[in-house]
């Protein structure tokens, strides 16, 4: 019967006439070969004397500076322009949503904090240019690490990050923001979706930024289907239209109460 065991390889033997340096034991430092020359210049006696001072240079230089304490929340220092804060779902200039429900942000999220469901646009429910829109959009801020990979993956710049950093809530469910909580507020010239696209345009025109506002034809469609829409000319106005979502409203009240308590 053949033996199928693997042969044991013997360690290579040193050549005759050459000495082999013994292996260092635990806690010992290996000694370099005799022909080794270090490229690091040895320190002089004066350098060895002032080496500890150089190591504590940063500590010593800060010992004589005044202590600066941020008076938060009484005084809130502005963040950097590129600070990664709370997310926002943006709109086009006529009010249509930029999110197309592609779910690329959810795939790019390393913490699995984003959940998206896409749906088809219809003539009676046109919420974004093109064929699809995000019908469900959730961000779990208990998981989010604010890395910004989601906004890099978005093909339409629908998802961006604001400078808002005060995120707090009394419950775990209150830290999951829905689409209504994340949508950017409506501005002057926008009509609340759904409504048709600007006549004679395609989704590519929207992506290129050629749409600069709503048109009378869009306003007429909204008037026919939603005559009490606050964004119509002569309506209740943007303040009535920009109602925050339930989660966003509760979180805003929680942060406001904590800020008031911190100012005492």
N, C-alpha and C positions, 0 to 999 in steps of 0.2 A: 504493500500500500504506500502510495507516494506521500511524502511529508510536505504539507502545504504551509507550514509555519514560515514566517518571514525571517530571513537571516539577520542576525544582530550585527550592526556595523560597529567595528572597533574604532576608537578614536585615533586620529592621525598621529603618527609618531614623529617627534621632531627629528630634523636632519642631524646626522652625526657631526659632532664638533661644535654645535650651537647650544648654548645654555638657555634654558627656559625659566623665565621669572616665575616664582611661586605665586599662586592666586592669593589675593588679600583675604584675610579672615574677616569675620563680622566686626564692624566698628573700625577697621583699618582703612587707610587710604592707599590706593594703588600708586606705586612709584613709577614714573615714566621711564622709558628706556634711556640708556646712556646717550644716544644720539639725538634725543629730543631737545629742541630749543624753544622756549616759550616766547611768544610775540608780545606778551604784556611786560612792560618795563617795571622793574621792581621799584617800590616806593622808598624814598629816602627817609631818614630819621625825622625830618621836619614834617613830611607828609603824614607819617604815622602818628605824629603827635597831634595834628589838627584834624585827623580823620573823624573823630567823634563829633567835633564842632560842625563839620560839613554835613554829617548825617542829621543833626538836629537843627540845621539852618532854617528850615521851614517853620519848625516849632518855635524857635527863638524869635524869628521875625514876626510871628503872629502874637507873641506874648505882650507886645507893647502897642498893639492896635486896639482901637475901641471895639467893644462887643456890640454887634448889631443883632437885634432881635426883631423878627417880623411880628407886628402887632395884629396877627390874624385872630378873629375875623373882622376886627374893627377897621383895619387897613388891609385891603386886598391888593397885593402886588400884581401887575399885569404879567401874563405869561409871554413866552417867546412867540413870534408869529407862526412858527412851524410846530407848535406844541400839539401833541396828540391828545385831544380831549374827546368829549361826547360826539357820537356820529350824527350825521344829518343826511337825509334824502332830499336832493335838490330838485328843482322844477325848471322848466324852460320859461322863456319870457312871456309866453301866452298862458301859462298856468299848467300845461301838461307835465306829467311826471317824467323824470329822466330814467328811472329804473325800468328795465325791460324784462326783469324776472329771469335773467340768465343763470343765476346761482353761482357765478364765478367767485363772488366774495365769500360765499359759504364754503366753497371748495378750498379757497386759499387760506382760510382761517385756521391757524395751528391749534387753537384751543376749542374748536367746534362750538363757538359762541353764537354763530349766525345761522338762522333758519329762514329759508326763502321758498315760497311756492309761486310759480308763474301761472298766468292765465291768459287767454286770448282776448284781444280787443275786439269789440263789436261796434257796429254803427251807433248803437244806443249807449254804449259804455266804452268810449274811447278815452283811456286814461293816460296813454303814452304814445309817442309816434311809433309807427310800425305795427307789428302783429301781436306783440306780447307786452305784458306789464306785470309788475310784482303785486300779486293779490294778497299775499301774506309775507310780512317781513318782521322778524324778531331778532333782537340782540340781547343776549344774556350777559349783563354786566358783572355777574358773579364769576364768569369765566373769562371775559375779555381781558387781554393783557395789553391792549392799546399799542400793538406793534405797527399798525398801519398797512399790513399786507393786503387787507381787504380793499382799501381804497386804491392800491396799486393795481389790483386785478380788475377793477371796474372799467368796462370799455366805454361807457358814456359819461363818466365823471358824475354819476348819479349819487354815489356815496363819498362823502368827504368827512373830515373830522374838524370839529370846532375847537375853540379854546376853553370850553366849559369843563371844569374839573370837579365841581361839587356834585358828587353823585352819592346819595345815601338814601336808605329806605328802612322801614321797620320790619319788613318781611322779605323773604326770598322771592316770592312771586312779584313783589313790587320792584325788583331789580331787572325784570324782563320787559324791555321796551318794545311796544308794538309799532306798526307802521304809522299810525296816527300820531304817536309820540315823536317819531323821528322825522316826519315831513317838515321841510323848511316852511316858514311862514309865507303866505301870499303877499306879494308886493303890488305897488301901483301898476296898472296895465295888465294884470293877470286876471284870468277867469278861473274859478274853481272847477276842477275836472269832476266828471267827464264832460268833454265836448269835442267836436271834430277838430282835425288838424287845420292849419291855415290853408285856405283853398289854393290849389295849384302847387302844393309843396309835397315833398317826400320826406321820409325819415332821415335821409342823407342831408337835406337842407337844414333840418334841426341839428344834426350832429355838427355841421359846419358853422352854426351860429348865425344863419341868415334870418331866422325868425326873431324879430325884435319886440314883439308884443301881440296882443290879441287884435282881432279884426271885427268890423261890424257884423260880418256874417256869423262869426262865432258867438258874438253877443246875442244875435237874433235867435240862434239855436238854443242857447241857454235860457233866453226869455220864454221860448215856446215850451221847453221841457221843465224848467225850474224858475217860474216867474218870481219867486221869493228869494232867489239866490242873493246873498249880501254883496257879492263882488260885481254885480251888474251896475251900470251907471244909474245913479239915483237909489241904489240899494242901501242896506244898513251899514256898509263900509267894511274895511279890512279888519277892524277890531272884532266885529261880530263873526267874521269868517275864520279868523285865526284862533280857534278854540283849541287849547292844548288837549292831548289825550289824557285819559284817566290816570295812567301811570305817571306821566310827566307832571300832571297837576299835583298829585300826592307827593312826589319827590320834591317839587318846588316848594310846597308848603313845609315839608320836613326840613329842608335846607334853610328856609327862611326862619323857622322857629329855632333851629340850632344856632344860626348866626345871631339872632336877637339875644339868646341866652348867653352866648360867648361875649357879647359887648357889655355885659353887666360888670 
